[in-house]
Amino acid sequence: MDIALFPYERLILEALEKEYALDRVLVVGFASSLNQLSRLFEMISQSDIELRTGPLVIIGFINHTHHLIIGGLQALMVGNGPVWSACVRGLAETLGACKIISDSPAKAVSFFDGKIKAGQLAAAAEKVSPGLKNDINRLSQIVHPGSRAIVAGWNKFDSVTLTAVFQYGLRHPTNEDGCEEGVTVLANLASLILEMLNQLSEQKDVLSTGKVIMVRTSINQKKGNG
């Protein structure tokens, strides 16, 4: 995998590829998205221009996206469905956040102040990728302590005999459990968000939004070729 990645990025992708025989094209594409995300962070955060609210929000979105992607991959590796669901939900909402700012740059300030509601994010995500709003609602039922969260630990429920196998703790997944599908969902969301973030990084009305917050500096981990 001749793409510059952080060690933990490379290790989790290689482990998933080996353990679940994931398609090589999927893995390389995912690695490329992670690399581009890192480059975008460096490009914006290391600029000598004064840091305003708009670019600060973009930098935050990039970092938040990275954390959720890695968290989702790690959750898949150990079979932690609720955490994967939370990460996917967060990514879908981040996509919606990017759409909101793209359409109305001045609203970047609202994200900094925490004034954007979850429903607004879901509605905006739906505009980018129809169906995401319903996906967010389904994921929320797993993440929050509702009906789907309660039955998440049941296995092989028999509606005739009214019996089920209960399991405590994590269960190592198989590809039959949808591990490859889970990676694909993360990869697709990463690609969509990256496209939106690239657009935002070139929108002058976004970069000039808000008051000056600070002079830009950044600290980056050392990456290597995987």
C-alpha positions as CSV (number, residue, x, y, z in Angstrom):
1,M,0.0,0.0,0.0
2,D,2.2,2.8,-1.3
3,I,0.2,5.6,0.3
4,A,1.4,7.8,3.2
5,L,-0.6,6.8,6.3
6,F,-0.3,7.1,10.1
7,P,0.9,3.8,11.5
8,Y,-2.5,3.1,13.2
9,E,-4.3,3.8,9.9
10,R,-2.1,1.3,8.0
11,L,-2.3,-1.3,10.7
12,I,-6.1,-1.4,11.0
13,L,-6.6,-1.4,7.2
14,E,-4.1,-4.2,6.7
15,A,-5.6,-6.2,9.6
16,L,-9.1,-5.9,8.2
17,E,-8.0,-6.7,4.7
18,K,-6.2,-9.9,5.9
19,E,-8.8,-11.0,8.4
20,Y,-11.8,-10.5,6.1
21,A,-10.3,-10.8,2.7
22,L,-11.6,-7.4,1.7
23,D,-11.4,-6.3,-1.9
24,R,-8.0,-4.7,-2.5
25,V,-9.6,-1.9,-4.5
26,L,-11.8,-1.0,-1.5
27,V,-8.8,-0.9,0.9
28,V,-6.6,1.2,-1.4
29,G,-9.4,3.6,-2.1
30,F,-10.0,4.0,1.6
31,A,-6.3,4.5,2.3
32,S,-6.3,7.2,-0.4
33,S,-9.2,9.0,1.2
34,L,-7.5,9.0,4.6
35,N,-4.3,10.4,3.0
36,Q,-6.2,13.1,1.2
37,L,-8.0,14.0,4.4
38,S,-4.7,14.5,6.2
39,R,-3.3,16.6,3.4
40,L,-6.3,18.8,3.4
41,F,-5.9,19.3,7.2
42,E,-2.3,20.3,6.7
43,M,-3.1,22.7,3.8
44,I,-5.7,24.6,5.8
45,S,-4.1,24.5,9.3
46,Q,-0.6,25.5,8.2
47,S,-1.6,28.6,6.2
48,D,-0.1,31.9,7.3
49,I,-3.5,33.6,7.0
50,E,-5.2,34.6,10.2
51,L,-7.6,32.0,11.4
52,R,-11.3,33.0,11.2
53,T,-14.3,31.1,12.4
54,G,-15.0,29.6,8.9
55,P,-11.7,27.8,8.4
56,L,-11.6,26.8,12.0
57,V,-14.9,24.9,11.6
58,I,-13.5,23.2,8.5
59,I,-10.4,22.1,10.3
60,G,-12.6,20.8,13.1
61,F,-14.7,18.9,10.6
62,I,-11.6,17.3,9.1
63,N,-10.3,16.1,12.4
64,H,-13.7,15.0,13.6
65,T,-14.2,13.0,10.4
66,H,-10.8,11.3,10.8
67,H,-11.7,10.2,14.4
68,L,-15.0,8.8,13.4
69,I,-13.5,6.9,10.4
70,I,-10.8,5.3,12.6
71,G,-13.3,4.6,15.4
72,G,-15.7,2.9,12.9
73,L,-12.9,0.7,11.5
74,Q,-11.7,-0.3,15.0
75,A,-15.3,-1.1,16.1
76,L,-15.7,-3.4,13.0
77,M,-12.4,-5.1,13.9
78,V,-13.6,-6.1,17.4
79,G,-17.3,-6.5,16.6
80,N,-18.7,-3.5,18.4
81,G,-21.8,-2.7,16.4
82,P,-23.2,0.2,18.5
83,V,-19.9,2.1,18.3
84,W,-19.7,1.5,14.5
85,S,-23.3,2.8,14.3
86,A,-22.4,5.9,16.3
87,C,-19.4,6.6,14.1
88,V,-21.5,6.2,10.9
89,R,-24.2,8.4,12.3
90,G,-21.6,11.0,13.2
91,L,-20.2,10.9,9.7
92,A,-23.6,11.3,8.1
93,E,-24.3,14.3,10.2
94,T,-20.9,15.8,9.4
95,L,-21.8,15.4,5.7
96,G,-24.9,17.4,6.4
97,A,-22.9,20.0,8.3
98,C,-20.7,20.5,5.3
99,K,-23.7,20.9,3.1
100,I,-25.2,23.5,5.4
101,I,-22.1,25.6,5.3
102,S,-21.6,25.2,1.5
103,D,-25.1,26.6,1.0
104,S,-24.9,29.3,3.6
105,P,-21.2,30.1,4.6
106,A,-22.3,32.5,7.3
107,K,-23.8,29.5,9.2
108,A,-20.3,28.3,10.0
109,V,-20.5,30.6,13.1
110,S,-23.5,28.7,14.2
111,F,-21.5,25.5,14.4
112,F,-18.8,27.2,16.5
113,D,-21.5,28.3,18.9
114,G,-23.3,24.9,18.9
115,K,-26.6,26.2,17.5
116,I,-27.2,23.7,14.8
117,K,-29.7,20.9,15.7
118,A,-29.4,17.2,14.8
119,G,-32.6,17.4,12.6
120,Q,-31.0,20.1,10.5
121,L,-27.9,17.9,9.9
122,A,-30.0,15.0,8.9
123,A,-32.1,17.1,6.5
124,A,-29.0,18.5,4.9
125,A,-27.4,15.1,4.6
126,E,-30.5,13.9,2.7
127,K,-29.9,16.6,0.1
128,V,-26.4,15.3,-0.6
129,S,-27.3,11.6,-0.5
130,P,-31.0,10.7,-0.6
131,G,-31.8,8.0,2.0
132,L,-29.2,9.2,4.6
133,K,-31.9,10.8,6.8
134,N,-33.6,7.4,7.2
135,D,-30.2,5.7,7.8
136,I,-29.4,8.3,10.6
137,N,-32.7,7.5,12.2
138,R,-32.1,3.7,12.1
139,L,-28.6,4.2,13.5
140,S,-29.9,6.4,16.3
141,Q,-32.1,3.6,17.4
142,I,-29.0,1.4,17.9
143,V,-26.9,4.2,19.4
144,H,-29.5,5.5,21.8
145,P,-31.0,3.1,24.5
146,G,-34.1,2.3,22.5
147,S,-35.7,-0.9,21.2
148,R,-33.0,-1.8,18.7
149,A,-30.3,-1.2,21.2
150,I,-32.0,-3.5,23.7
151,V,-32.1,-6.5,21.3
152,A,-28.6,-5.9,19.9
153,G,-27.2,-8.5,22.3
154,W,-29.6,-11.2,21.3
155,N,-28.6,-14.0,18.9
156,K,-30.7,-16.5,17.1
157,F,-34.1,-15.5,18.5
158,D,-36.8,-18.1,17.9
159,S,-40.2,-16.6,17.7
160,V,-41.9,-20.1,18.0
161,T,-40.2,-21.4,21.1
162,L,-39.6,-17.9,22.4
163,T,-36.0,-18.6,23.2
164,A,-32.8,-16.7,22.4
165,V,-29.1,-16.8,23.0
166,F,-27.9,-13.9,25.0
167,Q,-24.3,-12.8,24.8
168,Y,-22.4,-10.3,26.9
169,G,-19.4,-8.4,25.5
170,L,-17.9,-8.1,22.0
171,R,-18.2,-10.8,19.4
172,H,-15.6,-11.2,16.8
173,P,-17.4,-10.5,13.5
174,T,-17.3,-12.5,10.3
175,N,-17.9,-11.3,6.7
176,E,-21.3,-12.9,7.1
177,D,-22.0,-10.3,9.7
178,G,-21.4,-7.7,7.1
179,C,-17.8,-6.6,7.9
180,E,-17.0,-5.8,4.3
181,E,-20.3,-3.9,4.0
182,G,-19.5,-2.0,7.2
183,V,-16.1,-1.0,5.7
184,T,-17.8,0.0,2.4
185,V,-20.3,2.3,4.2
186,L,-17.4,4.1,6.0
187,A,-15.5,4.4,2.8
188,N,-18.4,5.8,0.9
189,L,-19.1,8.4,3.6
190,A,-15.4,9.3,3.8
191,S,-15.4,9.9,0.0
192,L,-18.5,12.1,0.1
193,I,-17.3,14.2,3.1
194,L,-13.9,14.6,1.5
195,E,-15.5,15.9,-1.7
196,M,-17.5,18.4,0.3
197,L,-14.5,19.5,2.5
198,N,-12.4,20.1,-0.7
199,Q,-15.2,22.4,-2.0
200,L,-15.4,24.3,1.3
201,S,-11.6,24.8,1.4
202,E,-11.9,26.6,-1.9
203,Q,-14.9,28.8,-1.1
204,K,-13.6,32.2,-0.3
205,D,-16.8,33.2,1.4
206,V,-16.4,30.3,3.8
207,L,-12.7,31.0,4.5
208,S,-13.5,34.7,5.3
209,T,-16.5,34.0,7.5
210,G,-16.5,35.1,11.1
211,K,-14.1,37.0,13.3
212,V,-10.4,36.4,13.7
213,I,-9.9,33.7,16.3
214,M,-6.1,33.1,16.4
215,V,-2.9,32.8,14.3
216,R,-2.8,29.4,12.7
217,T,-0.5,26.7,14.0
218,S,-0.6,22.9,13.8
219,I,1.1,19.9,15.2
220,N,1.1,16.8,13.0
221,Q,2.0,13.2,13.7
222,K,4.7,11.7,11.5
223,K,3.4,9.6,8.7
224,G,5.1,6.9,6.7
225,N,4.5,4.9,3.5
226,G,2.4,1.8,4.1
